[in-house]
Amino acid sequence: MVKYKVDVFAIMKERGFNQTRIQRENLLPKQTIANIKAGKSITLETLNKICLMCRLQPGDIIEVIPTDEEKIKYY
């Protein structure tokens, strides 16, 4: 399972991308914002945008933590 290692919106805010700016400039769709807040998955395109805005690499933002079910199936 892919999980967020950091508070994505806190980092974006530090870089000058607050919620108002993100919505005003249509940087991320509302549904994508809701998915991130809920800890749900995002597309690679969205991850790329977040990496660019935060000046981070994907591994700085997300990590893979296998569930018990995934361990049984894939290990």
C-alpha positions in Angstrom: 0.0 0.0 0.0 1.3 3.4 -0.9 1.2 6.0 1.9 2.1 9.6 2.2 5.3 10.1 4.3 4.7 13.9 4.6 1.8 16.4 4.9 1.7 17.3 1.2 -0.3 20.4 1.6 1.9 21.7 4.4 5.0 21.4 2.2 3.2 23.0 -0.8 2.1 25.9 1.5 5.7 26.4 2.6 6.6 26.6 -1.1 3.9 29.2 -1.8 1.2 27.0 -3.0 -1.7 27.4 -0.6 -5.2 26.0 -1.1 -6.5 29.2 -2.7 -3.7 29.4 -5.2 -3.9 25.7 -6.1 -7.6 26.1 -6.8 -7.4 29.5 -8.5 -4.7 28.4 -10.8 -6.2 25.0 -11.4 -3.0 23.3 -10.4 -4.8 20.2 -8.9 -8.5 19.2 -9.4 -10.8 19.3 -6.4 -11.2 15.5 -6.4 -7.4 15.1 -6.4 -7.1 17.4 -3.4 -9.8 15.3 -1.7 -8.0 12.1 -2.5 -4.7 13.3 -1.1 -6.4 14.5 2.1 -8.1 11.1 2.4 -4.8 9.3 1.9 -6.0 7.7 -1.4 -3.8 7.1 -4.4 -3.0 9.6 -7.1 -1.8 9.4 -10.6 1.9 9.6 -11.6 1.0 12.9 -13.4 -0.3 14.3 -10.1 2.7 13.0 -8.2 5.0 14.7 -10.8 3.2 18.0 -10.3 3.5 17.7 -6.5 7.2 16.9 -6.8 7.7 20.0 -8.9 5.8 22.3 -6.6 7.5 20.9 -3.5 10.9 20.5 -5.1 11.0 16.9 -3.9 11.5 13.5 -5.3 8.7 10.9 -5.2 10.4 8.9 -2.5 10.4 12.0 -0.3 6.6 12.1 -0.5 5.4 8.5 -0.6 6.4 5.1 0.6 5.3 1.6 0.1 4.1 -0.2 3.3 2.7 -3.6 2.4 -0.4 -4.8 4.1 -0.6 -8.3 5.5 -2.6 -9.3 2.5 0.0 -7.9 0.1 2.7 -9.7 2.0 1.0 -13.0 1.6 0.2 -12.4 -2.1 3.5 -10.9 -3.3 6.3 -12.1 -0.9 
